[in-house]
Amino acid sequence: MSEIDGAEDALRGKYLTFHIDREDYGIEILHVTEIIGIQNITEVPEMPVFVKGVINLRGQVIPVMDVRARFKLPPRDYDDRTCIIVVRLGETSVGMVVDKVNEVASIEDSRIESAPNTRGSEDDRYIRGLGNTPSGVIILLDVHQLVHYQQLAAVEDAVA
């Protein structure tokens, strides 16, 4: 087993949980590179509503999406709890604005249930499953589907 495989095994079943509106969500921790406070976001014209723009993070231009806007929830002002979760998918880093970060939770596969397909809409594709934890149900997101990193990579290329 390589060192990389060992690190991935250690992160398996761990989710960074965060809060948006009235719900708790989680993404696999192995995609998360860092969590930063809200920063000045440079708007990029003609982007989808949920793409807020880009930030400069230590010399790297990173596209930023607002998860609240992605879920078509009403906007709210950013405050001192608002964070940007930086995730890496392939060669692209993307920032995800969330209302607040909660914690890292361990959720065994046996405690993850399939999400009900209630609407049959494209919004359902973001949901990987429902994690049953002692503190309640956490909606587990498929970060690849949520971010559409190919679309956001185009933002990165447009401003590079």
C-alpha positions, 0 to 999 in steps of 0.5 A: 500500500502506498503512502497516498493510499494510506492517507486516503484510507485514513480520510475515508468516512470523514466529512467536513460538515457545514451549515447553509440556511437551516440544514447541515451538509457534508462533503468528503474531507479528502477533497478539502484543501483548506478553509478560509474566511470570506475574502474580497471576491472579484466578479467575472461578467457573464457567469452563472448566478451561483459563481460569485467570481474569483479570489487570489489565494497566494498567487493562484486564481480560484473560482468561487461559487456560493453554495446558497445561490447554487441551491437557489436559496435566498441570499444573505449578507456574509458575516464573520462565520461565513467561510470559503471551503477550498476543494481540489478536484483534479487540477482545479481548486474551487472555493465554496462559500457556506454560511458556517463550517461545523466540524469533521464528522465520521460517518460509516457507510452503514450509516449513510442512506440513499437520498429520496428522489423527491423531485426528479430534478437536476438538484437531486444529483448533488445529493450523495446520501443522508448521513445518520449521526448522533446529532441529526441527519447530514445531507452528504453532497457529491462535490463533483456534481455540485461544483461542475469543476469543468465549468468553473475551470473555464472561469479560471482560464478566462481570468488567467 
